[in-house]
């Protein structure tokens, strides 16, 4: 066993460039794992900087100084963000408060509907099955209420953290964009000399992450906007709140769409019952998710969709468990990084390897 592991290590890590690549990744992993909460504003700033780097580069190409380009793009971004926040946040807040107030009525209606199912389908559904389901649902609703109360008690802390983000993140974004080349040069000076493989993987992942962030933001905007128009046309209540939830659900591949299905179904069921309108909403939501997964995602993430769906789900679970929101957000690039690193590591033929039989 030891001899087998030793041979595997020699085949994979005899090249000093491979050792440097693994060492860099290990240091990065340890840093994010232990100091991720402290670095959260920096991570948020890096994501926004990746998003804004493209328009900044376009302005510099037409002759504007980089500092002026960064100021113009940053000002436009902050202005559009504030307009969206002042336009959406009050509506989302009001609809969220109204939805929470309607939860008891929704629960009673769902409970009455569930209790009527054994009379409608006595051969398929038994009363004890419904009673067990209703008890479980009631316990979950009570637990959710307790969670909301605890969350409201810690809202002051969240407001303080939000204030810190509102001050630190724009400043970090500005300097990350303005002094990009100087920071990259300083970072490269800290890396080991034998970094040929690390540079190759880093260049590939830089392009992947840049395209991924722009594509993900575009996907959120498109899915959220289409969902809002669809829900509004169909007359669904809480259209803004549910469309925002649908848009952000794309952050978690496959799992997000399944989770958001539940509140949409409950709201539609509470509003119309098991009527054609309910099924229209559910069919429309299914069509939106199908078009997102089969048309929009392949167009925006042509390289990422080469990953198997099982690999993507495993990446979401693993990296989300390690790093929370940021692990979920970067699950696909991180899975692609693992694949790229594994393919980049050289396989060295050892002298004592068994030779294939000559034909």
N, C-alpha and C positions, 0 to 999 in steps of 0.2 A: 504493500500500500504506500509506504513512504517513498519507495523507488518510483512508483507511478507518479506521485505528486511532484517529486523532484524532476522527473523528465518533463512533465507538463510545464513546470515553472521555467525550466531551461529553454523549452521550445518557444514559450510566449514572451519571456522577459529577459532574454540574453541581450537584446538590443537596448542600450541605455536610453534611447529616445522613447521606447515603450515604458520603461521605468519612470521617466520624467512625466509622461502623460498620466499614468496611474497616480503618481504622487500629487500632481496638480489637482486631479479630480478628487482625491481623498481629502486634501486640505480644504477644497471648496465645500465638499459634503459636510465635513466636521464644522466648518465655520457657519454654514447656513443652519445646520441642525441645532447647534448650541446657542447661536446668537441671532436666529431668525427673527424673533420678536423685536429685538433692538434694531435690526436692519430693515424692518418693514417699511419705514418711510423711504429709505434708499431704494428698495426693490420697487416700490410704487413709482418713484421718480425715474428709475431705469426703464420701466415699461412705457411711461409717457414719453421719455426721451426717444426710445425706439420708434414710437408712433409719430413724433414730430420731426425726426431726423430727415425723413424723405422730403417734406416741403422745404426745410431749411436748405438742404442740398440743391434743390431746384432753384431757389432764390440766389444762392451763391453762384450757380452756373450762369445766371443772366447778368452777373456783375455786381450784385450787392455784397458789401462786406459781411463776413460771417456773423459778427456781433450784431449788426443791424438786422440781418435775416432772422437771427434768434429772437431778437426783441419783437419783430413784427409777428412772427409765428406764435410766440408765447402769448403776446397780447391778444391775438385773435382767438387762440385756444382758451385762454382764461375767460374772455368775453362770451364765447359760445357756451362754455361750461356753466357760467353764471346764469345765462339766459335759460338754459335747459333746466338748471336747478330751481330757479325761481318759478319757472313755468310748470315743472312736473312735480317737484317735491310737495307743495301744498295739496295738489290733487291726489297724489299717492297717499299722503298722510290721512286726508279726509276719507278716502275710500278704504284705507286700512282700518281706521277707527270704526267706520260703519260696518265693515265686514266682521270685526271682532264682536261688535254689538249684536250682529245677526247670528252669531255662532250658536247660541242656545236654541233659537227657532229652527235653524238648519238641522241641528241635532235631533230635535223633536220630530221634524218632518221625515228625516231619514229613518229614525227609529220606527215611526208609524208605517212607513213604506216597507221596512224590513219585516215587521210583525205581520203585515198582510200577505207576504209571499207564501207562507205555508198554506193559506187558504186558496191561493191562486194555483199553486203547483204542489199539491200534497204528495205527489209521487216522487218529486225531486228534492224538496226541501222539508226538513222536519223542524218542529218548534224548538227543540233543544239546541239545534244548530244556530238558529236566529238569536236565541237568548244568550248563547255564548258569545256570538259576534257583537251583540249590543252591549254586553258587559265589558268586553274588551275595548270597544269604541268609547264607552263612557269613561273608563279608566284613562285612556289616552287623552281624552279631552280635558279631564281634570289635571292630568300631568302637564298638559300644554298650558293650562291656565296658571299653574304654579310657576312654570318657566317664564311666562310673560310677566308675572309679578316680580320675580327675581330680576328679570332683565330691566324692568322699569326702575327698580331700586338702584341699579348700577348705571343708570343713564347719565348721571352727572360725570362719572369717570369716562364714559364714552364720549361725552361732549368735550371734555378736556383733551382726550386723544384726537378727536376730530379737529379741534382748534390747532393742535400741534401739527397735524397733517396739512392743514390749510396754509400754514406759514412755512413749514420746512420743505414740503414737496415742491412747490413752485420755485423756490430758491435752488434746490438741488437740480431740478430740471434745467433751469437756466444755465447753471455752471456746467452741467454734464454736456449740454449742447454747445456752449460757447468754447469750452476748453477740452473738447473731445480728444483731439490729437495729442495734446500734452498729457492728458490722463492715460491714454493708451500707451504712450511712450514710457511713462513712469511705471505702468503695470508690467510692460514687457521687460523692463530692467530688473524686476523682481523675480522673473521666471528663470529656471535653470537654462544653461546654454544648450543642452541636448533636448531641444524642443521642436524638432522637425515635425513629428507626428502631432504634437499638441497644437502647433500652428495650423496644420492642415485641418484638424478636427475643429479648432476654434474658428477658422474662417468659414467652414461649412455651417457650423452652428450659428454663427453671427447672421448669416443670410437666412437660415431657417427661422430663427427667433424673430428677426425683423419682419419677414413675410407672415409669420404666424400671428404676431400681435396685430399687424394691420388687418390681416384677414379675419381674426377673431372679433375685433371691434366692428368691422364691416358687417360680419354675420350677425352680431348682436343688434345693430341698428336695423338691418333689413328684416330679420325675423320679428323683432319687436314692433316695427312699423306695420308690417303686413298683418301681424296678429291684432294690432289695435284697429286697423281698418276693418278686418274681418269681424271681430267681436262687436264693433260699433254698428256695422251694417246689420248684423244678426240681432242686435238689441240686447246683448248680454250685459248684465250689471257688472260694475267694477271693471270695466273694459281697460282702463289705463293701468290699474294695478296688476291685472292678470296678464296684460300684454308685456309689461315690464318684466314680470316674473318669467314669461315665456322667452323673452329676449335673453335674459341672463342665464336661463337654463342651459343654453348652448355652451356655457363654460364647462359643464360636466358632461362629456359625451355619453350618449345613450341613457345614463342614469338621470340626468337633469330633466329630459323630456318625460320620462316615466313619472318622476316625482311631481312635476307641475300638472300632469294630467288629473291628479286627484282634486286639487282645489277648483280647477275649471269644471270638472264633472259635478262636484258638490254644489257650486254656485248655479250651474245650469239646471241641476235637478231641483234645487230649492226654488228657483225662479219659475220653472215650467212644469216640473214633474216629468214623467216618462211620456212626453209628447213629441211630435215631429220636430219641434224647435230644439229640444234637447239633443236629438240625434243629429240635427243640422250642425250644431256647435261642435259636437264630438267628431263628426266627419270632417268638418273644416279644419279643426285642430290637427287631426290625423294627416290631412293633405299637406298642411304647412310643415309638419315634421318630416313627412316623406320627401317633399321637395327640398327641404333643408339638407337632409341626409344624403339624398341621391343626386341632387343637382348643384346646390350652393356649395356644400362642403368640398366635393371634388374639384370645383372650379377655383375655390379660394385656397385649398390645401392640397394641391395636386401631389406633392411629395409625401405629406403626412398620411394620406389615405392608403399608402402602400403598407402601413401597419395593419396587422390583423385586428378585427374588433376585440377579440379576447385579449390581445396584447395591450390595447388601449384601455380596456376596463381594468386590467391588472395594474397598469401604470397609474390610473386614477386612484385605485384603492391603496397602492403602496405609497406613492408620493404624497397623496392627500393625507394618509396616516402619519407620514413623517413630518410634513411641513404645512399641513392645513390648507388654507385657501390658495397659497402660492404653489403648493404642490399640485393641487387640482388644476390651477390655471395653466401651469407649465407641464402638465402630465405628458402631452403629446411630444413637445420638444425634448423633454427629458428621456422619454422612451426612444426617440430618434437618436439622441445622444448616446444612449447605451448601445444601440445598434451600430452607430457610426464608429464608436470606440472599439467595439468587438471586431468589426471588419477592418479597422485600421491597424490593430495589433498584428505585427508580423509573425508568421509561423516559420521558425528556423529549423531546418533539417539537421539533426544531430548525426555525428559520425557513427554512433552505435545503433542508429535506427535500422530496423529490418528492411532490407532492399526487396522490392517486388521481384518476383520470378521473371526471368527473361523469357520472352515469347520466342 
